[in-house]
Amino acid sequence: MKVGETIILKQTVEIHASSSGYWQFRLPPVEGESVGTFLAGNSDFERAKKAARRQLRELKVPISVHFLTYNPNPQPNQRTTYPAIARGIHLRTQEVLVWIDDDHGGANTTYSRYGNRVLKPDTPKDQIEIYTKKLNQIAVATKKLREWWDQNTFDLNRAVADAIKQHVDTLDPTEIDED
């Protein structure tokens, strides 16, 4: 339950407390959200506030992490690597803020903080070519597998429902037992 607000590092932060004495510090919710982003929590108010301050400070630190990324939604055999820079973490969504230097003058985007592996910025071009070739082979094999699967499988549930319907349609209406 929200019990108040405070300012931490020039940012308005909501203070929440539970009936068991647990304190939470959250960012105010943005439009469309019912609850703001969780910053920190603790059963001790001062420790929770200190952790919230540390979390806000970490989110505002300017950084520059260089890496290589592939163009989004590529066509097979058209994959291209682009240099990119991670600039920080979005305060509300907690996503990694990224600038990609693509063929169109660059673009800002966000990456999930979890499960994102990217190429090192010094990855040799021959290794990138090998990786790209393997990705293209996987795409072709996946397409062929999907085509084979579509040709050699059927929906069992639909087949059973159709068989039941066909059998019921062939019955004489007087044979159907009514209760």
C-alpha positions in Angstrom: 0.0 0.0 0.0 1.3 3.4 -1.0 2.1 5.5 2.1 3.9 8.5 0.6 6.4 9.9 -1.8 9.9 11.2 -1.5 12.6 12.7 -3.8 15.7 10.6 -4.3 18.4 11.9 -6.7 16.0 14.5 -8.2 13.5 11.6 -9.0 10.0 11.3 -7.4 9.8 7.8 -5.7 6.8 6.2 -4.1 7.0 4.6 -0.7 4.9 1.5 -0.1 4.5 -0.5 3.1 3.0 -3.9 3.8 1.1 -4.9 6.9 4.1 -7.1 7.9 6.4 -4.0 8.0 8.1 -4.5 4.6 9.1 -1.2 2.9 9.2 -0.8 -0.9 10.4 2.1 -3.0 8.9 2.3 -6.5 8.9 4.7 -9.4 5.5 6.3 -10.0 3.5 4.3 -12.5 3.4 5.6 -16.1 0.2 5.8 -18.1 -1.3 2.3 -18.6 0.5 0.8 -15.5 -1.1 0.1 -12.2 2.2 -0.1 -10.3 5.5 1.6 -10.9 8.9 0.0 -11.4 10.3 -1.7 -8.2 13.5 -0.1 -7.1 14.3 -1.7 -3.7 12.7 -3.2 -0.6 13.6 -4.2 3.0 12.0 -4.6 6.4 14.3 -1.7 7.6 13.1 1.7 6.1 16.6 3.2 6.0 18.1 0.2 4.3 15.3 0.2 1.7 15.8 3.9 1.0 19.6 3.4 0.7 19.1 0.5 -1.7 16.6 2.6 -3.8 19.2 5.4 -4.0 21.9 3.0 -5.1 19.5 1.5 -7.8 18.6 4.9 -9.1 22.3 5.9 -9.3 23.2 2.7 -11.2 20.3 3.3 -13.7 21.6 6.8 -14.4 25.3 6.0 -14.9 26.4 6.8 -18.5 28.2 3.9 -20.1 29.4 2.8 -23.5 29.6 -0.9 -24.2 30.5 -1.7 -27.8 29.3 -4.8 -29.6 28.2 -6.2 -33.0 24.6 -7.0 -33.8 22.7 -8.4 -36.8 20.1 -6.4 -38.7 16.6 -7.2 -37.4 14.3 -9.4 -39.4 16.8 -10.3 -42.1 16.0 -12.2 -45.3 18.0 -15.4 -45.7 21.5 -14.7 -47.2 21.1 -10.9 -46.4 22.3 -10.9 -42.8 24.7 -8.0 -42.0 26.5 -7.1 -38.8 26.4 -3.6 -37.5 28.4 -1.9 -34.8 26.3 -1.0 -31.8 26.7 0.7 -28.4 24.8 -0.1 -25.2 24.3 3.2 -23.4 22.6 2.3 -20.2 19.4 0.8 -18.7 16.0 2.3 -19.1 14.7 3.6 -15.8 11.2 2.3 -16.0 11.3 -0.8 -18.4 14.8 -2.0 -17.2 15.7 -2.7 -20.8 19.2 -2.1 -22.2 19.3 1.1 -24.3 21.1 0.5 -27.6 22.2 2.6 -30.5 22.8 0.7 -33.8 24.9 2.2 -36.5 23.0 0.8 -39.5 22.9 1.7 -43.2 20.3 4.3 -42.5 22.2 6.6 -40.2 21.7 4.8 -37.0 18.8 3.9 -34.8 17.9 3.7 -31.1 16.4 0.5 -29.8 16.2 -1.6 -26.6 17.3 -5.1 -25.8 16.0 -7.3 -23.0 18.4 -7.5 -20.1 18.1 -11.3 -20.0 19.3 -13.9 -22.5 20.9 -11.4 -25.0 24.2 -12.6 -26.3 25.9 -10.4 -28.8 29.1 -10.6 -30.9 32.3 -9.0 -29.4 33.3 -5.8 -31.3 36.6 -7.4 -32.3 35.2 -10.6 -33.7 37.2 -11.3 -36.9 35.3 -11.0 -40.2 36.1 -14.5 -41.2 34.4 -15.8 -38.0 31.4 -13.6 -38.7 31.2 -15.0 -42.2 31.3 -18.6 -40.8 28.6 -17.7 -38.3 26.4 -16.0 -40.9 26.8 -19.0 -43.2 25.7 -21.4 -40.4 22.7 -19.1 -39.6 21.6 -19.2 -43.3 22.0 -23.0 -43.4 19.8 -23.3 -40.2 17.2 -21.0 -41.8 17.0 -23.2 -45.0 16.9 -26.4 -43.0 14.2 -25.0 -40.7 12.1 -24.1 -43.8 12.5 -27.5 -45.3 11.6 -29.2 -42.0 8.5 -27.1 -41.7 7.5 -28.0 -45.3 8.0 -31.7 -44.6 6.1 -31.5 -41.3 3.2 -29.8 -43.0 3.0 -32.5 -45.7 3.4 -35.5 -43.4 1.3 -34.6 -40.3 -2.3 -33.8 -39.5 -4.3 -32.4 -36.6 -5.4 -35.4 -34.6 -8.1 -33.5 -32.7 -9.7 -32.2 -35.9 -9.6 -35.7 -37.5 -11.3 -37.3 -34.5 -14.0 -34.5 -34.4 -14.6 -34.9 -38.2 -14.8 -38.7 -37.9 -17.4 -38.4 -35.1 -19.4 -35.8 -37.0 -19.3 -38.0 -40.2 -20.4 -41.1 -38.2 -23.2 -39.2 -36.5 -24.4 -37.8 -39.9 -24.8 -41.3 -41.3 -27.0 -42.5 -38.4 -30.7 -42.8 -38.8 -32.2 -40.1 -36.6 -34.4 -42.7 -35.0 -31.4 -44.7 -33.9 -30.0 -41.9 -31.8 -30.9 -42.6 -28.2 -32.5 -39.6 -26.6 -32.6 -39.3 -22.8 
